[in-house]
Amino acid sequence: MDDLNDLRLVLRSRFPLVIVESHEEAKVRKLVQKAASADELAFFIWSVADGLARENFRYDVHLTDNRFGTVGDHQSALGESKGRTHVIADTHELQPALRYIVKHGDAGVYLLCDAHPFLDDPVNLRLIKEIAHGYAECARTLVMLSPALELPPDLARHAARFKLRLPDAAAIRALIKNEFDLYALQNRGKRVTGDADALALLQQHLLGLCEEDVKRLISLAIRDDGELTMADIARVLKSKQEMLADGTLEIEIDAGRMDQIGGMETLKRWLAQRRPVFAGEAAAQGLDIPRGVLLLGVQGAGKSLAAKSIAGAWGLPLLRLDFAALYNKFHGETERNLRAALQSAEAMAPCVLWFDEIEKGLATDGGDSDGGVSRRILGTLLTWMAERKSRVFMVATANDISRLPPELLRKGRFDEIFFVDLPSAAARADIFRIHLARRRLDAARFDLAALAEAAEGFSGAEIEQAIVSALYEALGEKQPLTAQHVIDELGRTRPLSVVMAEQVDELRAWAADRTVMAG
């Protein structure tokens, strides 16, 4: 099946209203015209600029009204001469156009390109309803084209929705080849060059976009110098995110690497085993695509860094969902915002979707304190987690297990629940090495074992801050940083495991036999 056959089936289903949500007006116009011509239906089109016109008028068709005006020969999208375009006078506004359809319109298909700004008018809604109610006597189908359109409930029951298929991997490869060939044609035979890995990523990240946007982003990647690089891929991803932006998702391109994390060997091994399946490089029989992980743990132990590094290690864009941006004072809008954010994430697939401190967006008190919004948010999220088919790997991080709803923790919501504990002695030594190297300090000059021992009970974030403070101390003394500077700073600091010992011990005890240790 293709778009044309799908649309013909919808038109034959006898729905008087068909909603098409798309930015590709030219493509939709050609498609609707082809569908009407294939089934020998009269085809009309209305826009606020041109008014109502019949596009495939023939002289052997009886006219019930003499207000047609001949515009000129018309060539159909099928390449056949179908007669002339006939404009109906005084129909530039939607209301006169609808009145004409109600009183004089022939059976056929009417494509309304600019109707959505005028649907607040109750007269227009009444006229559309009359066309819908009269469908049995005169089969007139209104196809309403808009980037986004919601009908009132009494009209929605008369409407079917049609969605253009997005280009699949094979179609995207063909579009890339066409754009590369066009570049060579326009540049005296100069061929596009570049990185094979960048080409593979370009094909991957163009999934989820309409054909028009795919062509635009391919051109963006190659037009400046005819070379495809990783920098071009980053630019494509930024543009893709802007196309899909809804204010609730933030995108990070260069998220990090797993070798920047000390410890968490179990988590690293788990992710390495699943990356080929998620990327589609290894199709193992009976294995589902990895869906996501929940990272619980002590504050500062590296949950957020791990979430970012998963995207970096897998070469995927990282999308961070901001719960604060979801909430809206109007009933139903918060859930709508979440659905829109999840749809945007699916359009960015393959990607990693990060819910940072997820417990702050979901309530466990029954939702009474916020009018039930958080419970509806939870329901929307759980439904999406259960039904999604796209390659969106969900990473949720949480500090306070007591605030997480039980429904979210049930087995099967996530592939695995990992507990990110305070780092072991070996992991602490690795963390010191990573942070010293990040500041261009030779780790070989430091006794990492002694530093690790002095930092017992410290999280990764606290170890980093101890190094930063020690650097300030060394700068004040006008001396190079030494291990003793760091040890002294550690001795002056009380880590969270001491300050909040009861809460940390309780969290670690809860996780001991309920989660998989990340380290």
N, C-alpha and C positions, 0 to 999 in steps of 0.2 A: 504493500500500500504506500501511496505517496500523498502529498498535500492535496493535489487535485482530486484524487479519488475520495480522500477523507472529506473534503468540502462538499463534493457532490452527494455523499451519503448524508451529511448534515442537512443540506438543502432539501433532500428527498424525505427527510424525517417529519416534514410538515410542521416544524416550528416556525411561527410567523416572525420571530426575532432571532437573529444570530449575532452574538457578540464576538468580535475579533480584537483581542488586545495585542497590539503590535506597533513598533515604530517604523516598520517597513511598508509605508503606504503604497509605493510604486509596485512592490511585489504582490501585495494583497490585491491591489486593483487589477493587475493582470490575471491573478489566480481566480478571482471572482468572475471576471469576464470570460475566462476559459471555461469555468464550470457552467455558466449560463449558456454559452454557445454550444457546449457539448450536449446539453440536454434541451437545446432549442428553446431557451427561455428568453424573454425580453430582458434586457439589461439596462438599468438606469443608474446614474451616479449623481450625487449631490455634494456640492461643496459651497461654503459661504462665499467664495470668490466667483464661481461660475453658475451657481444655481443648479436646478434639476435639468438633466439632459438624458435623452435616450441614446445609448452608444451604438446599438446594433439595429437601428431602424432600417426597415426595408419598405420599398414603395408598394409592395403587394400586401402590406399589413394595413387593415382598416384603422383609421384614426378616429377616436371618439371626441377629439378636441382640436380646434384649429389654431391653437396657440403655439404649435411647434414652429421653430425657426431653423432653417437649414444652415449648418455651419460649414460643412464640406465633406469630402470623401473621408471615410474612416477606415483604417487598416486595423484589423483585430489583432489580439495578442497571438492568435493562431497563425497569423500571416495571411489570412484570407480577407478578401474585400467583402465587407458585410453591409455596405451601404453608406449611410451618412450619419453624423452626429446631429441630433436635433435638440436644441435648447428650448426649454419651456419658459416663457416670459414671466417676469415678476415672481420668481421663486428663489431669489438669492437668500432670503431669510428662511429659517427652518419652518416657521409656522405656515406661511403660504405654500411651501413645498409639501408639507404634510397634508394640508387641506386639499391640494391638487390630487395627491395620491388617494385620499379618502373618496373624493367625488368623481375623479376621472381616470385614476390610474389603472392601467392594464395589469393583468396577472404577470408576474415576473419577479426579478431580483432587483432590489433598490439598495445600492451601496451608499451609506451616509458617512462621509468622511469627517465632518466637523460638527456632529450633533452633540457631543458630550458637554460643551459649555452651556448648552441651552436646555438641559434637562431639568433645571430647577423651575422652569415655567410650567405651572399646572395645565395650561392649555395644550402645550406640546405633549405632555404626558397623556392627556385625554385623547388627543388625536392618534398617538401611537397605539393606545389601548383599543381605539375603534378599528384601526387597521388589523390589530391582532385578533379582535373578536370577529371581524369579517372575513377571516382567512378561508373559512369553509365555502363562502359564496364566491370569493375572488382570491386566488392563491398569490398574494403579494408578500414577499419575504423581505424584511428590512435587515440588511447586514450593517451593523453599526461598528465602525472602526475607530479605535481610540487606544492610546498607550495604556490607559487604565480606566475601567468603567464599572461602576456599581449601579444596578437598577433598583428602583423601589420594589419591595416584595411582590406587589400585585402585578408588576410587569415581569419580574424575574421568572415567575412561573411559566411564562410564555416563551422563554428564551433558552436557546442552546448556546454553548460556548465552543468556539473553534480556535485552536492554537496551532500556529505554524510549527512544523518540526524544526528543531535546531540541527545544524550540520553535524553529522557523526564524524568519526576519525577519518574514514575514507574520503568523505566530502571535503574535510578540512585539508587533507593532503592535496586534493585536486585544486582547491582554491589557492593554496600556497604555490603550487606549480604554475598556475595561471598568472599569479601576481609576479612571480620570478620571471616568467617568460615576457610579461608586459614590460618589466623593468629593462630586460635585455633589448627589447624592441625599441624602447624610448632612449636607450643609451648606447646606440651603435654597436649592439651585440655584446656589450659587457655583461658577463654573467654574475649573479649573486654568489658571493663566497662567504665562508665563515666556519663556525664551530659546529660539528655534527651533534654534539650534546645540546647546543643552543637550539638547533633545528628541532630536535626531539622535544625539548621543553616548550618551544613555540607551538608545536602541534598539540601538546598536552594542555597548555593553558588557554588555547583558543576554544576548547570545548565549553559548551554552555552559553555561547554567544550566537546571535543571529547572523545570517550570511553577510549582511551589510556591515556589521561591526567587525566581523572576521576580516573582511577585505581591508577595512580601514586600519586595523591594527597590524596586519601584514605589511601594508604600505608604510606605516609608521616605523616599523622595525628596519626597513631596508632603504628607504628613500634618501637618507642623508649621505650614505657612503657606499651602498651596495654590499655591505658586509654585515653578517648576522653574528652578534656577540652576546655574551651574558648580560652586558649592560643594556642591550636592546631588549632582552627578555624582561629585565627589571622595569624598563620604561613601558613595555606592553602591559605588565601586571598592574602598574600604577594607573594606566589609562583604563584598564578593565575594571579596576576597583572604583574609579571615578564614574564610569558608566553605570555601575551597579550600586553606587553609594546611597545609603538611606539614613546615615547619621548614627547608626548603632554599631557599625563594624569598623574597626581600624585594621589596616593591613601593614604587615612587616615583611619585607622581602628577604633581607639578610638577617635571619633570626638567630643564628648561632650554630654551634657544632657540639656533638656529644663529647669530644675530647676536651671541651672546656668545662666539663663537669667532673668533680672528684667523686669517686665511689659510684654507687647506683649500678653496680655491675649486672645485677639480675634484670633490672629494667632495660639496660642497654642491650643485653642478649635477647630479651623478649622482643624488643623493637627490631633488632637486626634480622631475626627470624621471619618477621611479618612484613618487612618492607617490600620484598620482591612480589608478594601476593597482592599487596595494596597497589603497587605500581603497575601491576599487570604483566610483569616480566616472567612470572612463574604461575601458571594456571594449574593448581593442584586439584585433583578430583575430590569433591566433597568438602573443600575448604571455602568458607565464606570470606568475603572481604573484611579485613579488620575494621572494627567500628569505633573503638575508642577506649580510653582508660580514665579512671578517676585516681587522682593523686592526693592522698591525705598526708598530713604530717605536721611537724613542728614548724612554727613560723621561722622563716629564714633558712630552712634546711635545703632549699633549692628546687622547690616544686615549680615555681614560675620559670626558672632557668631551664628546667627539664622540658616544660611545655614548649618553650621557644626552640630548644635544641632539637626536638623531634622534627619540627618543620625544616630546620636547617639540614639535619642529617638526611632527610628524605627528599630534599630539594623541592620543597613545596612552599607556597605562600602561607603565612600565618595570619589568620583572622582572629582578632580579639573582640568578643562581644561585650559591650558595656551595658550592664543591667540598668544603670542609672538613666541612660538615654532611652530605655524602653518605656519607662513609666509615663503615663499620660492621664490627666485628670478626667478625661471623658470615658464613659463606659464603653468597653470593647476595644478601645484604641491601643491599649498596652499589648493585648494579645495579637492584634493586627500588626503592631510593630515587630513583635517577635516572629510572627510568620513571615513577614517581609524580610527580616534579617536572615532567617533560615533559608529562604528562597534565594537570597543573594549569595549565601555561602554555597548552596548547591550549584549556582551558576558559576562560581569561582572554582568548582571542583576540577581536578583533585586539589585538596587543600587540607590544612589543619585548622579546626575551629576550636578556639580556646575560651572556656568560661572561667575567668579568674574569680576566685573566692565565690564560688557558685552559691554557697549558703546564704550570702547577703541578698540574693535575688529571689530566694524561695523561702516561704514561711512554713513552720511546723505547728502553728497554733490554730490550724483550721482556716486561716485566712481572714478571721473576723476583724483583725486590727486594721486591715486595708480594704475592707469591703469584698473580700474574696478574690482580689486581683491576683495575688501570688498563687492561690490554688488553681486559678484558670491558667496562669503562666505555666505552672507545673504540668497541668494536663496537656497543654499545647506542646510542651517540650517532650514529654513522655511519648505522645503520639508520634511526633516526628522521629524520635529515636527508634521507635519500633518499626516504622513504615519506610524510612528513607532507603533509597537504592543507590544514591550517588556516592562517589568516593570522597566523602567528607569524614575525616578522622577527628573525632571529638575528644578533646582533652579538658577535663574539669579539674580544678584545683580547689582544695578546701582546707581550712584550719580547724574549724569547730564542728566536730562530728555530731554533736548533740543537736545542732540546728538543721541538719540534713533530713529531709523527709524520708521515711522508710521506703516509699515507693521507688525512690531514686537508687537506693542501695540494693534492691532486689537483684539476685543473680540473673544475668542476661541483659541488664540495662547497659553495662559496660563489659568489654571483653575481660577486663581484670581491674581489681582495685589494689593499688600499690600504696604502701606506707613508706613515706620518706622520713626516716628517723635521723637523729643526730649522727653525724659522720663517725665512723670507726677511726682508730689510730691511723691505719693505712690511708683511709680516705682523707683524713685531715692533712697528712703529709702531702698528698696529691693536691689538695686545695691550696696549700701554701705554695707549692711549686707553680701552680697555674697563675695565682695572683702576683707572685713575684715576677714571673716571666711577662705578664701583661704590663708590668711597670718597668720593663727592660732591666730587670735585676737578675743576676746570675744565681740561680737556685743552688748551684754547687758551692757557693760561698757560705751557705747557711746550713746549720744542723737541723735538717727537717724532722728527724726523729725527736729531738729535744723540743722543737716547736710544737709538734703534734702532741706530745705528752703534756706540755703546758696548756694546751688548748682543749683538754678533755672537758666535754660538756658544752663546747661552743658549736654554734651552727656555722655553715659556710659563710653566711652574710656577716656574722660577728667576727669571723676570722679575717675577712676582707677589711672590715672597719678597724680591726686591731693593727693591720699593716698600714693603713692610711694614717692612723693616729701616730704610729711609731715613726713614720716618715716625717711628720711634722716635728716630732721631738728631735729627730736627727738633724733636720734642717735648722732648728733653733740652736742646736749645739754646733752647727757647721761641721758635722761629721757624716760620713757615709753610713747608711743604714746597716745595722748588725742584728744578729739573732737576739742579742740581749735587749736591744730596744723593743723588739716585738714581745719578748717574754715579759719584760717589765710592764708593757701596756696590757698584756693579757692578765697579769696579776692585779692590775687596777680596775679591771672590768668584771662586773657580775653578769654572767650570761643569763638568757631567758630561762634556761633549765634550772637555775638557782632562784631567780626572782619569782618565777611562777612554777615552782617545783611541783606543787600538788596537781595543777592542771596538766602539766606536761606528763607527769607520771600516770595520771588517769588516762590520757590519750594513748600513751604507749601500751598500757595494760589492755585497753579496749582493742587495739589493733593487733595484739600479739597473735591471736588465733582466729582473727576475722579477715585479715588481709595478707597480701604477699609483700614481703619486705623488699624494697627497691634495691637495697645495698647487698 
